[in-house]
Amino acid sequence: MKKQLLYVATTLSLCLMMGAVAMAQMTRQMTVTVPFDFYVGKTAVSAGTYTVYRTSTSTGDGFLLRDSSGQVKAAFSGQQVQSGKARSAARLEFRRYNDSYFLGRVWSAGSNIGRELQQSRFERDKAQGESRHLAQKNVAPEFVTVTTQ
């Protein structure tokens, strides 16, 4: 009897662990086609199809951006942010200032928790443009969303 209970408990634990690993693998990466050139921090990235990989499933704050050939284009991290409701598709949000786009947030499918990249000094300088007028110190970006494939 003890042997059977131990067998059932072990089998059940193994199934639960495999399910958790499969779920982590599904949310560990997302593929997106970005139709415009953009920046990740101060790194310029061309328009194209990219895969965003989580570097850790436990903390979820580190990411790699790889192009379609697998080459790493950028590594970045972000702080946790929360939205009102979860959306079915994963998405990237960009901050746009005139013709310059900056990766701003990464959202996984089915979650209202995302990761926000801090605004870099390079982004702030781009947002202000060539005119350094005091009234333009806090330029508000337009947000552009690109959903995954």
Backbone hydrogen bonds, N-H to C=O, Kabsch-Sander energy under -0.5 kcal/mol:
donor,donor_aa,acceptor,acceptor_aa,energy
5,L,1,M,-2.2
6,L,2,K,-2.5
7,Y,3,K,-2.2
8,V,4,Q,-2.7
9,A,5,L,-2.7
10,T,6,L,-2.4
11,T,7,Y,-2.6
12,L,8,V,-2.6
13,S,9,A,-2.4
14,L,10,T,-2.4
15,C,11,T,-2.3
16,L,12,L,-2.3
17,M,13,S,-2.4
18,M,14,L,-2.4
19,G,15,C,-2.1
20,A,16,L,-2.1
21,V,17,M,-2.3
22,A,18,M,-2.5
23,M,19,G,-2.3
24,A,20,A,-2.3
25,Q,21,V,-2.3
26,M,22,A,-1.8
27,T,23,M,-1.6
28,R,24,A,-0.6
28,R,25,Q,-0.6
30,M,52,V,-1.8
32,V,50,Y,-3.0
34,V,32,V,-0.6
34,V,48,G,-3.0
38,F,45,V,-2.9
39,Y,101,Y,-2.0
40,V,43,T,-2.3
41,G,39,Y,-0.5
42,K,40,V,-0.6
43,T,40,V,-1.9
44,A,42,K,-0.6
45,V,38,F,-3.3
48,G,34,V,-1.9
50,Y,32,V,-3.1
51,T,66,R,-2.6
52,V,30,M,-3.2
53,Y,51,T,-0.6
53,Y,64,L,-2.8
54,R,28,R,-3.1
55,T,62,G,-2.5
56,S,62,G,-0.6
60,G,56,S,-0.7
63,F,76,F,-3.0
64,L,53,Y,-2.2
65,L,74,A,-3.0
66,R,51,T,-2.7
66,R,64,L,-0.6
67,D,71,Q,-2.4
68,S,49,T,-0.6
70,G,67,D,-2.0
73,K,65,L,-3.6
74,A,65,L,-1.3
76,F,63,F,-2.2
78,G,61,D,-1.6
79,Q,116,E,-2.5
81,V,114,G,-2.2
83,S,112,N,-2.7
87,R,111,S,-0.7
91,R,107,W,-2.2
92,L,146,V,-2.8
93,E,105,R,-2.6
94,F,144,V,-3.2
95,R,102,F,-3.1
96,R,94,F,-0.5
96,R,142,E,-3.2
97,Y,100,S,-2.7
100,S,97,Y,-2.7
102,F,95,R,-2.2
103,L,39,Y,-2.8
104,G,93,E,-3.2
105,R,93,E,-1.9
106,V,115,R,-2.4
107,W,91,R,-2.8
108,S,113,I,-0.7
110,G,87,R,-3.2
111,S,108,S,-1.2
114,G,81,V,-2.7
115,R,106,V,-2.3
116,E,79,Q,-3.1
117,L,104,G,-2.9
124,R,120,S,-2.4
125,D,121,R,-2.5
126,K,122,F,-2.4
127,A,123,E,-2.6
128,Q,124,R,-1.9
129,G,125,D,-1.2
132,R,130,E,-0.6
136,Q,133,H,-2.0
137,K,134,L,-1.5
139,V,136,Q,-0.5
139,V,137,K,-0.7
142,E,96,R,-2.3
144,V,94,F,-2.6
146,V,92,L,-2.8
148,T,90,A,-2.4
149,Q,31,T,-2.4
